[in-house]
Amino acid sequence: MSVMLSVHLHKLIFHGFHGLYEGEEKTGNEFELSLDIHYRVNEDKLTSIRELIDYEAVVHLVRQRMEIPTAIMEELAYSILQKIKHSYPQIEKIDITLYKLNAAITRFQGKVGISISREFDS
């Protein structure tokens, strides 16, 4: 019998050089990323890391992608989603939220962000 598992990686902070505005490619910005990854596994495989999604490896994948400057946050988030799915084909759904913590908006305090949710056929 299979069980649904979810891996939650929330409030990961990265410095990256993403954005459309002049200077963002030089100074960079702080980004906060949260992921929820949903997949099924046979209950007899719950004790083997080879059968599970290794959250440390996922953090490494995200870190690698965050190092590649990207103008549009939606493109960045979607490419992270694709990279994770490629590494773990058993994934059924990924939810990703990405915030830019210091947006270049005049007289603005807060953070701006986007979310993407994608379901995959089993």
Rosetta blueprint (number, residue, H / E / L):
1 M L
2 S E
3 V E
4 M E
5 L E
6 S E
7 V E
8 H E
9 L E
10 H E
11 K E
12 L E
13 I E
14 F E
15 H E
16 G E
17 F L
18 H L
19 G L
20 L L
21 Y L
22 E L
23 G L
24 E H
25 E H
26 K H
27 T H
28 G L
29 N E
30 E E
31 F E
32 E E
33 L E
34 S E
35 L E
36 D E
37 I E
38 H E
39 Y E
40 R E
41 V E
42 N E
43 E H
44 D H
45 K H
46 L L
47 T L
48 S L
49 I H
50 R H
51 E H
52 L L
53 I L
54 D L
55 Y H
56 E H
57 A H
58 V H
59 V H
60 H H
61 L H
62 V H
63 R H
64 Q H
65 R H
66 M H
67 E L
68 I L
69 P L
70 T L
71 A L
72 I L
73 M H
74 E H
75 E H
76 L H
77 A H
78 Y H
79 S H
80 I H
81 L H
82 Q H
83 K H
84 I H
85 K H
86 H H
87 S H
88 Y L
89 P L
90 Q L
91 I E
92 E E
93 K E
94 I E
95 D E
96 I E
97 T E
98 L E
99 Y E
100 K E
101 L L
102 N L
103 A L
104 A L
105 I L
106 T L
107 R L
108 F L
109 Q L
110 G L
111 K L
112 V E
113 G E
114 I E
115 S E
116 I E
117 S E
118 R E
119 E E
120 F L
121 D L
122 S L
